[in-house]
Amino acid sequence: MLLKDIIIRPYQTEKSLELTEKFNQYTFIVNRNANKIQVRKAIEEAFKVKVVRVNTILVKGKPRRVRGRIGKTQDYKKAFVTLKKGEKIEFV
């Protein structure tokens, strides 16, 4: 799996920004088939940082109704990446 196929995008919410400030932990949406080792290597290569720990979670899509049709939002995988103390990732 290629680097660009593993990291989909950063996930920035109020809670994720709080995690960044308190614990130096960043949140990303990653490929559902990527494991923790692949996520670690992809983050280290892309941002030139040292990763201490990676935690992942599968998020189920929520049910939605649009124009009378019932469906759901897409399932995705979230990765919480803890960096070595003193290192940071700058998002544009």
N, C-alpha and C positions, 0 to 999 in steps of 0.2 A: 504494500500500500504506500502511495506517495505522500509526501509531507502535505501537499495542498489538499489531499483527499481526507486527511485525518482531522485537521482543525478546520471547522466550518466558519465560526465567528466567535468573538468574545461575547459574553453574556453580562450585560451591565444593568443592574437594578440597584435600588437603595440598599438591599441586603448584601449584594455582592460587593458594592463599594465599601460597606462597613467591614466586611471580611478582609478586604484589601488593606484597610487602614489598621485594623487591630492585629491580624494574624499573618499579613503578607501573603494572602491567599487569593488567587485569581480564578475566575469562573469562565469556562469556555463551552460552547456547543461543539461536540465532536461527532465523528462518524459512529453510527451505532455498532459497527463491527470492529471498531478499534479497541484494543485492550489497553491496560494501564501502562505497560511498557512502551507501546507504540506512541501513546499520548505524551509520555515523558520525553522520548527522543525527539518528537516533533516540536514540542515547546522549547527544548534546549537548542535545537538547530535554528528554529525560526527567530527566537528572541535573544540568543546568546546569553542564557542565564543557567544557573544550577538549580534543578528541581529536587526538593527534599522528599515530597510525598505527593501522590495522585490518588484522589478518591473519585469514584464515578457513581452515577445514579441514572437509571432509565426512567424518564418521565413519560407517563401515559398522556395521550391527547385528551382534551376535554370534549364532551359532546356539544355540538352546535346545530342550530337549525337555520337554514338560509332559504328563503322563498318557499317555505313549506317542506323542504327536503331535509331529512335528518342525516347528519354526518358527524365527523369529529375532526379536531385538529390533529396535526401530525405528531406521532411519537418522536421523541428525540433523546439523546444521551448528553448529560451534563457532566463536565469534569471540573473538580475543584483541585487546583494545582497550588501547592505550597512551595514557595521559593526559599532559598537560603537567605539567612538574615543579612540585610544590607543590599540585596538585589531587588530590582523592580522592573516592571514592564511598562513602557510608555505607549499609550494608544493615541492615535491621531484623531 
